[in-house]
C-alpha cells in the first residue's frame, strides 16, 4: 500500500484544529476484570474523540450516518455511510465533502480500503465488493461510479451478518475479505478471512479461507488495517462490552491481542458518543483511528439519515511516545 503523503504525517493538523473541532471524551469506566491489560503501541490517555463538519449537515455526527469503515488515501481520509450510499471525504481539519456512490439500492457498505487510486468497499447486504476510482481529479465530483467486482471461488451470502472488513496487499495484487462471524457444529464460532487475487474487475480465490477462532458468537472481527507489514483486526464483544486490536497470523489464522481499548471505548458513552466501533485505520504518523456505526436499522429507503441522540464516534489515538 502506498504511504500516505499528505495526511496527518506528524499530527500537526490535529493540533491546529483542536481549538474549534476537537473534543476529548472521558474514560472513567473500570476495566472488565481486575487484571489491567498490558500496554500496547497506542496511548489511550491521549485519545481524542473528534468532531467533524460536512457540506451536507445530514452527514454530521448528530445524524444516524452509520459510518462503519475508515481508510486513508494519499490526499484524504474517507469513510462510507453504510446505508445511504455516500462517501465522506475528510480534509486534515475534518471538513467533509459528501459524495454519492453509484451502488445498488439497500447496499450496506461496511469496510473500505484504498490502493493506488482505487477504493474497495465491501457490501454486507449483497455479499459483494465494489471498486471506486478515487484520485485528485475525482475528489471534487458529486457522484462516483462503483464497479461491482465478481467473486470467483468463494461462497458467501448477503445478510445482516456478513462481510465487514477489507484490505489490499502492499503490492496491490491481493485483497483480504473478512466475514465477521459464522458458526457450524464442527468449528464453533469463527471469523473467516479470504485471500483473493485481483484480476481486473474480478476477485479470484487464492486458497482456502482462514478461520479465526472466537470464544463464542458474541464476539466478532470487523475492520482491518496494516501496520508495519502486519495485518490488524478489530475484535469486539457485543453489546459494547470488549474492544481489542489484534494481529492476525496470515498463515495459521491465530490472533494476538496487541491493545485492549475496552476501558476507553466504554467511557465515551458518558459523553454521548455511540461506541459500536467497526472501522480502523493507521495514519502515516502511526496513530490509530477508529470510527463507529451510530445506528441499528433495517432496510433503508430514505435519502437522508434521521437525527439521533447517540453521536457518531471518530477517535484518534496517538502512538506511545
DRENLUM-141982 format. One record per atom (N, C-alpha, C, CB): residue in three letters; x, y, z. Coordinates in steps of 0.2 Angstrom, whole numbers, plus 5000, padded with zeros to 4 digits. Glycine has a CB too. Example, Ala and Ser with C-alpha at 12.3 -4.5 7.8 and 13.67 -1.06 7.14 Angstrom:
2
ALA506649725039
ALA506249785039
ALA506649845039
ALA505749785045
SER506449895035
SER506849955036
SER506450005039
SER507049975029
This chain:
321
UNK500449945000
UNK500050005000
UNK500450065000
UNK499550005006
UNK500350114996
UNK500750174996
UNK500650215002
UNK500550224990
UNK501250245004
UNK501250285010
UNK500750345009
UNK501950305012
UNK500450365015
UNK500050425015
UNK500550485015
UNK499550435021
UNK500550525010
UNK500950585009
UNK500750645012
UNK501150595002
UNK500150665012
UNK499850725014
UNK499450735020
UNK499550755008
UNK499350675024
UNK498850675029
UNK499150655035
UNK498250625027
UNK499150695040
UNK499250685047
UNK499950655048
UNK498750635050
UNK500450675044
UNK501150645044
UNK501450655051
UNK501550675039
UNK501350715055
UNK501650725061
UNK501050745066
UNK502150765061
UNK500450745065
UNK499950765069
UNK499850835069
UNK500050735076
UNK500250875065
UNK500150945066
UNK499450975064
UNK500650975061
UNK499150945059
UNK498450965058
UNK497950955063
UNK498150925051
UNK498050905067
UNK497650895073
UNK497750955078
UNK497750825076
UNK498350965079
UNK498551025084
UNK498251085082
UNK499251025085
UNK498251105075
UNK498051165073
UNK497251165074
UNK498251175066
UNK496951115073
UNK496151115073
UNK495951105080
UNK495951055069
UNK496351095085
UNK496051075091
UNK495651135094
UNK496651065096
UNK495751195092
UNK495451255096
UNK494651255094
UNK495751315094
UNK494451225088
UNK493751235086
UNK493451165085
UNK493751275081
UNK493751115083
UNK493451055080
UNK493450995085
UNK493751035074
UNK493950995090
UNK494050935094
UNK493750935101
UNK494850925094
UNK493550885103
UNK493350875110
UNK493650815113
UNK492550875111
UNK493850805119
UNK494150745122
UNK493650715126
UNK494750765126
UNK493450655124
UNK492950615128
UNK493250585135
UNK492650555124
UNK492850585140
UNK493150555146
UNK493150475145
UNK492650575152
UNK493550445150
UNK493650375150
UNK493650355158
UNK494250355147
UNK493050365161
UNK493050345168
UNK492850275170
UNK492650395172
UNK492650235165
UNK492450165166
UNK493050125169
UNK492150135160
UNK492850075173
UNK493350025175
UNK493449975170
UNK493150005182
UNK493949935170
UNK494049885166
UNK493649825168
UNK494849855166
UNK493549775163
UNK493049725165
UNK493349675169
UNK492849685158
UNK493949675171
UNK494249625176
UNK494749665180
UNK494549565172
UNK495049635185
UNK495449675190
UNK496149675187
UNK495549635196
UNK496349635182
UNK496949625179
UNK496949685173
UNK497149555176
UNK497449735174
UNK497449785169
UNK497849755163
UNK497849845172
UNK497549775157
UNK497849755150
UNK498549785150
UNK497449775144
UNK499049745146
UNK499649765145
UNK499749825140
UNK500149705143
UNK500249865141
UNK500249925137
UNK500349905129
UNK500849965139
UNK500049945125
UNK500049925118
UNK500449985114
UNK499349925115
UNK500449985108
UNK500850035104
UNK500550105104
UNK500950015097
UNK499850115106
UNK499550175107
UNK499350205114
UNK498850175102
UNK499250265115
UNK499150295121
UNK498450315122
UNK499650355122
UNK498050275125
UNK497350295126
UNK497250355130
UNK496950245129
UNK497750375135
UNK497650435139
UNK497650495135
UNK498250435144
UNK497950495129
UNK497950555124
UNK497450545119
UNK498650565122
UNK496950495119
UNK496450485114
UNK496050555113
UNK496050425115
UNK495850565107
UNK495350625106
UNK494750595102
UNK495750675102
UNK494150615105
UNK493550605101
UNK493450665097
UNK492950585106
UNK493450665091
UNK493450715086
UNK492750735083
UNK493950705081
UNK492650805082
UNK492050825079
UNK492250845072
UNK491750885083
UNK491750825067
UNK491850845060
UNK491350885058
UNK491950785056
UNK491450925053
UNK490950965049
UNK490850935042
UNK491151045049
UNK490350955039
UNK490250925032
UNK489850975028
UNK489850865032
UNK489950975021
UNK489551015017
UNK488750995016
UNK489851015010
UNK488550945019
UNK487950915020
UNK487750905027
UNK487750855015
UNK487350945031
UNK487350935038
UNK487050875040
UNK486850995040
UNK486650835035
UNK486350775037
UNK486950715038
UNK485950745032
UNK487550735037
UNK488050685037
UNK488650715042
UNK488450675031
UNK488350745047
UNK488750765053
UNK488550715059
UNK488650845055
UNK488850725065
UNK488850675070
UNK488150675074
UNK489350685074
UNK487750725073
UNK487150715076
UNK486550685072
UNK486850785077
UNK486750655067
UNK486350615062
UNK486550535062
UNK486250645055
UNK486150495061
UNK486250425061
UNK486650405054
UNK485650375062
UNK487250425054
UNK487650415047
UNK487850345047
UNK488250465047
UNK487950305052
UNK488150235052
UNK488850225048
UNK487550195048
UNK489350265050
UNK489950255047
UNK490350195050
UNK490450315049
UNK490550145046
UNK490750085048
UNK491450065045
UNK490250025046
UNK491750105041
UNK492350095038
UNK492750155038
UNK492350055031
UNK493450145037
UNK493950205038
UNK494550185034
UNK494050225045
UNK494750235030
UNK495450225026
UNK495750295024
UNK495250185020
UNK496450285023
UNK496750345021
UNK496950335014
UNK497450355025
UNK496950385010
UNK497150395003
UNK497850435004
UNK496650414998
UNK498150454998
UNK498650504998
UNK498450575000
UNK499050504991
UNK497850584999
UNK497550654999
UNK497050665005
UNK497250674993
UNK496750615007
UNK496250625012
UNK496050565016
UNK495550635008
UNK495650575021
UNK495350515025
UNK494650505022
UNK495450525033
UNK494450445022
UNK493750435019
UNK493450385023
UNK493850405012
UNK492750395024
UNK492350345027
UNK491650335024
UNK492250365035
UNK491450275022
UNK490750275019
UNK490150275024
UNK490750205015
UNK489650305022
UNK489050305026
UNK488650235024
UNK488550365025
UNK488650195029
UNK488450125027
UNK487850115023
UNK488350085034
UNK487250145025
UNK486650135021
UNK486350185017
UNK486150115026
UNK486750235016
UNK486550295012
UNK486950305006
UNK486550355017
UNK487350265004
UNK487750264998
UNK488150334997
UNK487250264992
UNK488450355002
UNK488850415002
UNK489550395005
UNK488550475006
UNK490050435002
UNK490750435005
UNK490850505008
UNK491250414999
UNK491150505014
UNK491350565017
UNK492150565016
UNK491250565025
UNK492350625013
UNK493050635011
UNK493250695015
UNK493150655003
UNK493650675020
UNK493950725025
UNK494550755024
UNK493950685032
UNK494550825025
UNK495250865024
UNK495550855031
UNK495050935023
UNK496250875031
UNK496550865038
UNK496250905044
UNK497250895037
UNK495850955042
UNK495450995048
UNK494750965049
UNK495451065046
UNK494650905046
UNK494050865047
UNK493450905044
UNK493950855055
UNK493550935039
UNK492950965035
UNK492850915029
UNK493051035032
UNK492250885029
UNK492050835025
UNK491650855019
UNK491650775028
UNK491850825013
UNK491450835007
UNK491050765007
UNK491850845000
UNK490350775005
UNK489950715005
UNK489850694998
UNK489250725009
UNK490050634995
UNK490050624988
UNK489550554988
UNK490750604985
UNK489050564983
UNK488650504982
UNK489050444978
UNK488050524977
UNK488950384980
UNK489250324977
UNK488750284973
UNK489550284982
UNK488950264967
UNK488450234962
UNK488450154964
UNK488750234955
UNK488150144970
UNK488050074972
UNK487250054972
UNK488350064980
UNK487149994972
UNK486449974972
UNK485949994978
UNK486349904971
UNK485350004977
UNK484850014982
UNK484949964988
UNK484150014980
UNK484949984994
UNK484949945000
UNK485649915001
UNK484449895000
UNK486149944998
UNK486849924999
UNK487049935007
UNK487349954995
UNK487449895010
UNK487649915017
UNK488449915016
UNK487449855022
UNK488749975016
UNK489449975015
UNK489849975021
UNK489650045011
UNK490249925022
UNK490549915029
UNK491249935028
UNK490549845031
UNK491749895027
UNK492449905026
UNK492649945020
UNK492849845027
UNK493149985020
UNK493450015015
UNK494250015015
UNK493250095014
UNK494550005009
UNK495250005008
UNK495450045002
UNK495549935008
UNK496050065002
UNK496250104996
UNK496950084994
UNK496350184998
UNK497050084987
UNK497750064985
UNK497750104978
UNK497849994984
UNK498250144977
UNK498550164971
UNK497950194966
UNK498850114967
UNK497550234969
UNK496950274965
UNK496350234965
UNK497250274958
UNK496250184969
UNK495650144969
UNK495450134976
UNK495650074965
UNK494750144978
UNK494450124984
UNK494150054983
UNK493950174986
UNK494150014988
UNK493749954988
UNK493349954994
UNK494249894988
UNK492649934993
UNK492149944998
UNK491749874998
UNK491649994997
UNK491749845004
UNK491349785004
UNK490549795006
UNK491649735009
UNK490149765003
UNK489449775004
UNK489149715008
UNK489049784997
UNK488949725014
UNK488749665018
UNK488049635015
UNK488649685025
UNK487549685013
UNK486949665011
UNK486949615005
UNK486449725010
UNK487349635000
UNK487449604994
UNK488049554993
UNK487449654988
UNK488449544998
UNK488949504998
UNK489449514992
UNK488749424999
UNK489649574991
UNK490049594986
UNK490549644987
UNK489649614980
UNK490949664983
UNK491449714983
UNK491449764977
UNK492249684984
UNK491449824979
UNK491449874973
UNK492149914973
UNK490949934975
UNK492349924967
UNK492949964966
UNK492750034963
UNK493449934961
UNK493050084967
UNK492850154965
UNK493550194964
UNK492450194971
UNK493550224958
UNK494150264956
UNK494150324960
UNK494250274949
UNK494750344963
UNK494750404968
UNK495450434967
UNK494550384975
UNK495550494965
UNK496150524964
UNK496050604965
UNK496550514958
UNK496550634964
UNK496450714965
UNK495950734960
UNK497150744963
UNK495950714954
UNK495450734949
UNK494750724950
UNK495650714942
UNK494650664955
UNK493950644956
UNK493650664963
UNK493850574955
UNK494150694967
UNK493950714974
UNK493350764974
UNK494550744978
UNK493250804968
UNK492850864969
UNK492150844965
UNK493150924966
UNK492050784962
UNK491450774958
UNK490950754963
UNK491550714954
UNK490250764961
UNK489750754966
UNK489550684967
UNK489150794964
UNK489750634962
UNK489550564962
UNK490150524959
UNK488850554958
UNK490250474962
UNK490750424960
UNK490450364957
UNK491250414965
UNK490750334952
UNK490450274949
UNK490750214953
UNK490650264942
UNK490350164954
UNK490650104958
UNK490550044954
UNK490250094965
UNK491050004953
UNK491049944948
UNK491049884953
UNK491749944944
UNK490549844952
UNK490449784956
UNK490949734953
UNK489749754956
UNK491349704958
UNK491849654956
UNK491649584957
UNK492549664961
UNK491649544952
UNK491449474953
UNK491849434957
UNK491449444946
UNK491549394962
UNK491949354966
UNK491949284964
UNK491649354973
UNK492549254963
UNK492649184960
UNK492949144965
UNK493049194953
UNK492649084966
UNK492949034970
UNK492849034978
UNK493649034969
UNK492349084980
UNK492149084987
UNK491449084987
UNK492449154990
UNK491149064993
UNK490449054994
UNK490249095000
UNK490248984995
UNK489949154999
UNK489649195004
UNK488949225002
UNK490149255005
UNK488649235007
UNK487949265006
UNK487849325009
UNK487449215009
UNK487449365006
UNK487249435009
UNK486749425015
UNK486949475004
UNK486749475019
UNK486349475025
UNK486549515031
UNK486249405028
UNK486249515036
UNK486449555042
UNK487149545045
UNK485849555047
UNK487349485045
UNK487949465047
UNK488349445041
UNK487949405053
UNK488849485039
UNK489149465033
UNK489849495033
UNK488749485027
UNK490049515027
UNK490749545026
UNK490849615029
UNK490949545018
UNK491349625033
UNK491349685037
UNK492049715036
UNK491349675044
UNK492549685034
UNK493249705034
UNK493549695027
UNK493649685039
UNK494049745025
UNK494349735018
UNK494949775019
UNK493849765013
UNK495549745015
UNK496149775015
UNK496449745008
UNK496649755021
UNK496949785006
UNK497349775000
UNK498049765002
UNK497249824994
UNK498349714998
UNK499049695000
UNK499549754998
UNK499349634996
UNK500149765000
UNK500549814999
UNK500749824991
UNK501249805003
UNK500749764988
UNK500949764981
UNK500249774976
UNK501249704979
UNK499749774979
UNK499049784976
UNK498849724972
UNK499149844971
UNK499149664973
UNK498949614969
UNK498349574973
UNK499549564968
UNK498249574979
UNK497849534983
UNK497349584987
UNK498149484987
UNK496849554989
UNK496349584993
UNK496149534999
UNK495749604989
UNK496149565005
UNK495849525011
UNK495149545012
UNK496349535017
UNK494749495013
UNK494049505014
UNK493849465020
UNK493549485008
UNK493449505025
UNK493349475031
UNK492649465033
UNK493649515037
UNK492449405034
UNK491749395037
UNK491749395044
UNK491449315034
UNK491249435047
UNK491349455054
UNK491249395059
UNK490849505056
UNK490849345057
UNK490749285061
UNK490349235058
UNK490549305068
UNK490449175059
UNK489949125057
UNK490049065062
UNK490149095049
UNK489549015061
UNK489548965066
UNK489348895062
UNK489048975072
UNK489648845064
UNK489448775062
UNK489648725068
UNK489748755055
UNK489348665068
UNK489548625074
UNK490248605074
UNK489048565073
UNK490548595068
UNK491248575069
UNK491748625071
UNK491448545062
UNK491648695069
UNK492148745070
UNK491948785076
UNK492248785064
UNK491348785078
UNK491048835083
UNK491048905079
UNK491548845089
UNK491148955083
UNK491149025081
UNK491749045078
UNK490849075086
UNK491849075072
UNK492449095069
UNK492349155065
UNK492749045065
UNK492849205064
UNK492849245059
UNK493249215053
UNK493149315061
UNK493049235047
UNK493349205041
UNK493649255037
UNK492849165037
UNK494349235035
UNK494749285031
UNK494849255024
UNK495349305035
UNK494649285019
UNK494849265012
UNK495449305009
UNK494249265007
UNK495849265006
UNK496349305001
UNK496149294994
UNK497049275003
UNK496049354991
UNK495849354984
UNK496249384979
UNK495149384984
UNK496449364974
UNK496849394969
UNK496449444965
UNK497149334964
UNK496749504964
UNK496449554960
UNK496549544952
UNK496549624962
UNK496049524948
UNK496149524941
UNK495649564938
UNK496149444939
UNK495949624936
UNK495449674933
UNK494849684938
UNK495149644926
UNK494249674935
UNK493649684939
UNK493449614942
UNK493149714935
UNK493849564943
UNK493649504947
UNK494149494953
UNK493749444942
UNK493849464958
UNK494249444964
UNK494249364964
UNK493949474970
UNK494749334963
UNK494849264962
UNK495149234969
UNK495249244956
UNK494849174971
UNK495149144977
UNK495849124976
UNK494649084979
UNK496249134981
UNK496949124981
UNK497149064987
UNK497349184982
UNK496649024988
UNK496748974993
UNK496148964998
UNK497348984996
UNK496248915002
UNK495648905007
UNK495648965012
UNK495848845011
UNK495048985014
UNK495049045019
UNK495349025026
UNK494349065020
UNK495549075030
UNK495749065037
UNK495149075041
UNK496349115038
UNK495049025046
UNK494549035051
UNK494949055057
UNK494248965052
UNK494649105060
UNK494949135066
UNK494549125072
UNK495049215065
UNK494749085077
UNK494349055082
UNK494049115086
UNK494649005086
UNK493449115088
UNK493149165093
UNK492949125099
UNK492549205090
UNK492949165105
UNK492649125111
UNK491949105111
UNK492749175117
UNK491549145108
UNK490849125107
UNK490549175102
UNK490449135113
UNK489949175100
UNK489649215095
UNK489449285097
UNK489049175092
UNK489649305103
UNK489549375105
UNK490149415103
UNK489449375112
UNK490649375100
UNK491249405098
UNK491249415090
UNK491949375100
UNK491649455087
UNK491749465080
UNK492349505078
UNK491149495077
UNK492549495072
UNK493149535070
UNK492749585064
UNK493649495067
UNK493049645064
UNK492749695059
UNK493249725055
UNK492249745063
UNK493449785056
UNK493949825052
UNK494649795052
UNK493949895054
UNK494949805046
UNK495649785045
UNK496049845044
UNK495649735039
UNK496749835045
UNK497149885044
UNK497849865044
UNK497149945049
UNK498349895040
UNK499049875040
UNK499449915045
UNK499349875033
UNK499949885048
UNK500449925052
UNK501049885052
UNK500149935060
UNK501549925049
UNK502249895049
UNK502249825045
UNK502549895055
UNK501849815040
UNK501849755037
UNK501349695040
UNK502449725036
UNK501049715046
UNK500649665050
UNK499949685049
UNK500849675057
UNK499549635048
UNK498849645047
UNK498449645054
UNK498549585042
UNK498149695055
UNK497749705061
UNK497049705060
UNK497949775065
UNK496649685065
UNK495949675065
UNK495649705072
UNK495749605064
UNK495049725071
UNK494649755077
UNK494249695080
UNK494249815076
UNK494349675086
UNK493949615089
UNK493449645094
UNK494349565091
UNK492849635094
UNK492349665098
UNK491849615101
UNK491949725095
UNK491649625107
UNK491149585110
UNK490549625111
UNK491449555117
UNK489949595109
UNK489349635109
UNK489049625116
UNK488849605104
UNK488649675118
UNK488549745115
UNK488949795119
UNK487749755116
UNK489449815116
UNK489949865118
UNK490249845124
UNK489549925119
UNK490449785125
UNK490749755131
UNK491549755131
UNK490549685132
UNK491849735125
UNK492549725125
UNK492749755118
UNK492849655126
UNK493349785118
UNK493649805111
UNK494449795112
UNK493549885111
UNK494649755107
UNK495349735106
UNK495649745099
UNK495449665108
UNK496249775099
UNK496549775092
UNK497049715092
UNK497049835091
UNK496949675087
UNK497349605087
UNK497749605080
UNK496849545087
UNK498349565081
UNK498749555075
UNK498449485072
UNK499449555076
UNK498349475066
UNK498149415063
UNK498749385060
UNK497549425058
UNK498849315061
UNK499349275058
UNK499049255052
UNK499649215063
UNK499349275046
UNK499049265039
UNK499249195037
UNK499249315034
UNK499649155041
UNK499749085039
UNK499349035043
UNK500449065041
UNK499249055050
UNK498849005054
UNK498149025056
UNK499248995060
UNK498049095055
UNK497349115057
UNK497349135065
UNK496849075056
UNK497949125068
UNK497949135076
UNK497949215076
UNK498549105079
UNK497749235082
UNK497749315083
UNK498049325090
UNK497049345083
UNK498349385090
UNK498749405097
UNK498449475098
UNK499449405096
UNK498249485104
UNK497949555106
UNK498549595107
UNK497549545113
UNK498549655104
UNK499149705104
UNK498949765108
UNK499449725098
UNK498249775109
UNK498049835113
UNK497349825115
UNK498049905109
UNK497149835121
UNK496449825124
UNK496249895125
UNK496449785131
UNK495649915121
UNK495449985121
UNK494749985125
UNK495350005114
UNK494549935129
UNK493949925132
UNK493749985137
UNK493849865136
UNK494250005141
UNK494150055146
UNK493950125142
UNK494750065150
UNK494350135137
UNK494250205134
UNK493550205130
UNK494850215129
UNK493450145127
UNK492850145122
UNK492150135126
UNK492950095117
UNK492250105132
UNK491650105136
UNK491550175139
UNK491750065142
UNK492050215141
UNK491950285144
UNK491650335139
UNK492650305146
UNK491750325133
UNK491550385128
UNK490750385128
UNK491750365121
UNK490450335130
UNK489650345130
UNK489450395135
UNK489350275132
UNK489750405141
UNK489650465145
UNK489550535142
UNK490050465151
UNK489950535137
UNK489950605133
UNK489550605127
UNK490750615131
UNK489150555127
UNK488550555121
UNK488850525115
UNK488350625120
UNK489350495115
UNK489650455109
UNK489350385108
UNK490350455108
UNK489150365102
UNK489050295101
UNK489650255101
UNK488550285095
UNK489650195104
UNK490350155104
UNK490350095100
UNK490550145111
UNK489850085096
UNK489850025091
UNK490450035086
UNK489150015088
UNK491050035088
UNK491650045083
UNK491749985079
UNK492250065088
UNK491750005072
UNK491849955067
UNK492449965062
UNK491249945063
UNK492650025062
UNK493150035057
UNK493850065060
UNK492950085052
UNK494450045057
UNK495050065060
UNK495450085054
UNK495350005064
UNK495950125055
UNK496450145050
UNK497050165054
UNK496250195045
UNK497650165051
UNK498350185054
UNK498550245049
UNK498850125054
UNK498650295052
UNK498950355049
UNK499650355048
UNK498750425052
UNK499950395043
UNK500650395042
UNK501050415048
UNK500850445037
UNK500850445053
UNK501150465059
UNK501150405064
UNK500950525062
UNK500750355062
UNK500750295067
UNK500150295071
UNK501350285071
UNK499750345071
UNK499150355075
UNK498650305073
UNK498850425075
UNK498250275078
UNK497650235077
UNK497050275076
UNK497650175082
UNK496650265071
UNK496050305070
UNK495450245071
UNK495950345064
UNK494850265074
UNK494350225074
UNK493650265073
UNK494250195082
UNK493250225070
UNK492550265068
UNK492050215070
UNK492550285060
UNK491450245072
UNK490850205074
UNK490250205070
UNK490750215081
UNK489850155070
UNK489150155067
UNK488650175073
UNK488950075065
UNK488350225072
UNK487950255077
UNK487150245077
UNK488050325078
UNK487050185073
UNK486350165072
UNK486250095071
UNK485950205067
UNK485650065074
UNK485449995072
UNK484850005068
UNK485349955079
UNK484849985062
UNK484249995057
UNK484249945052
UNK484350065054
UNK483649935050
UNK483449885044
UNK483549915038
UNK482749855045
UNK483149895033
UNK483249915026
UNK483049995026
UNK482749875021
UNK483450035022
UNK483350105022
UNK483150125015
UNK484050135024
UNK482650165014
UNK482450195008
UNK482450265008
UNK481650175006
UNK482650295013
UNK482650365014
UNK483350395011
UNK482650395021
UNK483350455008
UNK483950485005
UNK484450515010
UNK483750545000
UNK484150535016
UNK484550555022
UNK484450515028
UNK484350635023
UNK484950515032
UNK484850485039
UNK484450525044
UNK485550465042
UNK484150495049
UNK483750535054
UNK484250555059
UNK483250485057
UNK483950605063
UNK484350635069
UNK484350575074
UNK484050695072
UNK484850585078
UNK484950535083
UNK485250565090
UNK485450475081
UNK485150535095
UNK485450555102
UNK486150535103
UNK485050535107
UNK486350485099
UNK487050455100
UNK487450475094
UNK486950375100
UNK487950515096
UNK488350545090
UNK488850495088
UNK488750605093
UNK488950505081
UNK489450455078
UNK490150475080
UNK489450465070
UNK490550425082
UNK491150425085
UNK491750425080
UNK491250375090
UNK492150475081
UNK492850475077
UNK493350485082
UNK492850525071
UNK493850435082
UNK494350445088
UNK495050435084
UNK494250385093
UNK495550475087
UNK496250475085
UNK496650455092
UNK496550535082
UNK497050405092
UNK497450385097
UNK498150385095
UNK497250315100
UNK498550425098
UNK499250435095
UNK499750375098
UNK499550505098
UNK500250365094
UNK500750315096
UNK501050335103
UNK501350315091
UNK501250285107
UNK501650295113
UNK502250335112
UNK501750235117
UNK502450385115
UNK503050425114
UNK503550395118
UNK502950495116
